[in-house]
Amino acid sequence: MADLLKICRGFFGTDRFVEMCGIQIVECREGYAKCEVEIHDKLLNGVNAVQGGLLFTIADFSAAVAAFTLGRVALSINADISFFRNCNSGTITAEATVISATNNLCTCSVDVVCNDVKLANVKVGLFRTKQEIPEE
């Protein structure tokens, strides 16, 4: 397949919410995706910590990208998130790995980290649609 990172960035470039949050795809290969977001003031909640919804969003998005690398568009159908810690500065990184995939379903495990501290782990279940990823 052609440059998978370029294909993923092109396909997911239309995700307006992810763009508004500032989340970027930085790496992907078959069954894996890594996304990042630089923390800024508008991503902090009332107690000056990163909003939990951002941690969920970057994890969910990373899982969708990881599943996408298997060749078809996948949509989240469930998720289980465990929050461990929080932060208020630095770069948040989410690494998603496909741990199971069938013709119709996919499961990803996502670790969300900031400043070498694990903030959360998310297990995401996705439905694999029939829509294939574009070649370029």
C-alpha positions as CSV (number, residue, x, y, z in Angstrom):
1,M,0.0,0.0,0.0
2,A,1.1,3.5,-0.6
3,D,2.2,5.8,2.2
4,L,-0.2,4.7,5.0
5,L,0.4,7.8,7.1
6,K,-0.5,10.1,4.2
7,I,-3.7,8.1,3.5
8,C,-4.7,8.2,7.2
9,R,-4.1,11.9,7.5
10,G,-6.0,12.6,4.2
11,F,-9.0,10.5,5.2
12,F,-9.2,11.7,8.8
13,G,-8.4,15.3,7.9
14,T,-12.1,16.0,7.6
15,D,-12.7,15.3,11.3
16,R,-13.6,18.8,12.5
17,F,-13.8,17.9,16.2
18,V,-10.4,16.3,16.2
19,E,-9.0,19.3,14.3
20,M,-10.6,21.7,16.8
21,C,-8.9,19.8,19.7
22,G,-5.5,20.0,17.8
23,I,-5.0,16.2,17.6
24,Q,-2.6,15.0,15.0
25,I,-1.8,11.5,13.6
26,V,2.0,11.2,14.0
27,E,2.5,7.5,13.2
28,C,0.6,4.5,11.8
29,R,1.2,1.1,10.5
30,E,-0.9,-2.0,10.1
31,G,-2.8,-2.4,13.4
32,Y,-1.2,0.6,15.2
33,A,-1.7,4.3,15.4
34,K,-0.1,7.1,17.5
35,C,-1.7,10.5,17.9
36,E,-0.6,13.6,19.8
37,V,-2.0,16.8,21.1
38,E,-0.2,19.7,22.7
39,I,-1.9,20.9,25.8
40,H,-3.0,24.5,25.8
41,D,-5.3,26.6,28.0
42,K,-8.6,25.9,26.2
43,L,-8.1,22.1,26.9
44,L,-8.1,22.6,30.7
45,N,-11.1,22.2,32.9
46,G,-12.1,24.3,36.0
47,V,-9.4,22.7,38.2
48,N,-6.6,23.4,35.7
49,A,-6.3,19.8,34.5
50,V,-6.8,18.3,31.1
51,Q,-10.5,17.7,30.4
52,G,-11.3,14.0,30.7
53,G,-13.2,14.2,27.4
54,L,-10.0,15.1,25.6
55,L,-8.3,12.0,26.9
56,F,-11.3,9.9,25.7
57,T,-11.4,11.7,22.3
58,I,-7.7,11.1,21.5
59,A,-8.0,7.5,22.6
60,D,-11.2,6.9,20.5
61,F,-9.7,8.7,17.5
62,S,-6.4,6.7,17.8
63,A,-8.4,3.4,17.9
64,A,-10.3,4.4,14.8
65,V,-7.1,5.2,12.9
66,A,-5.5,1.9,14.1
67,A,-8.5,-0.1,12.9
68,F,-8.5,1.9,9.6
69,T,-5.0,0.7,8.9
70,L,-6.4,-2.9,8.5
71,G,-8.1,-1.7,5.3
72,R,-11.6,-0.6,6.2
73,V,-13.4,2.2,8.0
74,A,-14.3,1.2,11.5
75,L,-16.7,3.0,13.9
76,S,-16.7,2.8,17.7
77,I,-19.5,0.8,19.2
78,N,-18.3,0.7,22.8
79,A,-15.4,1.8,25.0
80,D,-14.2,1.3,28.6
81,I,-11.8,4.0,30.0
82,S,-9.8,3.9,33.2
83,F,-8.3,7.2,34.3
84,F,-5.2,7.0,36.4
85,R,-3.7,10.5,36.6
86,N,-4.0,13.9,35.0
87,C,-1.7,16.7,33.8
88,N,-1.9,20.3,32.7
89,S,1.1,20.8,30.4
90,G,3.1,19.0,27.8
91,T,2.1,16.7,25.0
92,I,-0.5,14.0,25.3
93,T,0.2,10.9,23.3
94,A,-2.2,8.0,22.5
95,E,-0.9,4.7,21.2
96,A,-3.6,2.4,19.9
97,T,-2.9,-1.3,19.1
98,V,-5.4,-3.7,17.5
99,I,-5.6,-6.7,19.8
100,S,-8.3,-8.5,18.0
101,A,-9.9,-8.3,14.5
102,T,-12.5,-10.3,12.7
103,N,-14.4,-9.6,9.5
104,N,-16.9,-7.3,11.3
105,L,-15.4,-6.4,14.7
106,C,-12.1,-5.0,16.0
107,T,-10.8,-4.3,19.5
108,C,-8.1,-1.9,20.3
109,S,-6.2,-1.1,23.5
110,V,-5.1,2.5,23.8
111,D,-2.6,3.9,26.3
112,V,-2.8,7.7,26.9
113,V,0.4,9.2,28.2
114,C,1.7,12.7,29.1
115,N,5.3,13.5,30.2
116,D,6.1,9.8,30.6
117,V,3.1,9.3,32.9
118,K,0.2,7.0,31.9
119,L,-3.0,9.0,32.2
120,A,-5.5,6.4,31.0
121,N,-6.1,3.1,29.3
122,V,-9.0,2.6,27.0
123,K,-10.4,-0.5,25.4
124,V,-12.4,0.3,22.3
125,G,-14.7,-2.0,20.3
126,L,-15.3,-1.0,16.7
127,F,-17.5,-2.2,13.9
128,R,-15.6,-2.7,10.6
129,T,-17.8,-1.3,7.8
130,K,-17.6,-2.4,4.2
131,Q,-16.0,0.9,3.2
132,E,-12.5,0.3,2.1
133,I,-9.7,2.8,2.6
134,P,-8.6,4.8,-0.4
135,E,-5.4,3.8,-2.2
136,E,-4.2,7.4,-2.3
